[in-house]
């Protein structure tokens, strides 16, 4: 248990932020399952999801800045 805690200590904050994004993608953008077969098509789906997430996020950031 102590070894696991020592391993997770330096990365737990970063991991928490990244896992939150993946959770949003799964919950809101339908990434529980891949729509297409094949690495190339699945990669396109993930990239498009990331673009949509970043565009929505940037709109929120711009709105807060005003």
C-alpha positions in Angstrom: 0.0 0.0 0.0 2.8 2.4 0.9 4.6 1.7 -2.4 1.4 2.4 -4.4 0.9 5.6 -2.6 4.5 6.7 -3.1 4.1 5.9 -6.8 0.8 7.8 -7.2 1.9 10.9 -5.1 3.7 12.8 -7.8 1.2 12.2 -10.5 -2.2 12.1 -8.8 -3.1 15.8 -9.6 -2.2 15.5 -13.3 -4.0 12.1 -13.5 -7.1 13.6 -11.9 -7.3 16.4 -14.5 -6.8 14.0 -17.4 -9.3 11.4 -16.2 -11.9 14.2 -15.8 -11.5 15.0 -19.5 -11.8 11.3 -20.5 -14.9 10.9 -18.3 -16.5 13.9 -20.1 -15.7 12.4 -23.5 -17.3 9.1 -22.5 -20.3 10.7 -20.8 -21.1 13.5 -23.2 -19.5 12.7 -26.5 -20.3 9.0 -26.9 -16.8 7.6 -26.6 -17.9 4.5 -24.6 -17.6 2.6 -27.9 -15.8 3.3 -31.1 -18.1 4.0 -34.0 -15.8 2.5 -36.7 -13.4 -0.4 -36.9 -9.7 0.1 -37.5 -7.1 2.3 -35.8 -7.2 5.0 -38.5 -10.9 5.5 -38.3 -11.0 5.3 -34.5 -8.2 7.8 -34.4 -10.3 10.2 -36.5 -13.2 9.8 -34.1 -11.0 10.6 -31.1 -9.5 13.6 -32.8 -12.9 15.0 -33.8 -14.1 14.5 -30.3 -11.1 16.4 -28.9 -11.7 19.2 -31.4 -15.4 19.5 -30.3 -14.4 19.4 -26.7 -11.8 22.1 -27.1 -14.1 24.3 -29.1 -16.8 24.1 -26.5 -14.3 24.7 -23.7 -12.8 27.7 -25.5 -16.2 29.3 -25.8 -16.7 29.0 -22.1 -13.2 30.4 -21.4 -13.9 33.4 -23.7 -17.3 34.0 -22.1 -15.7 34.1 -18.6 -13.0 36.5 -19.8 -15.6 39.1 -20.8 
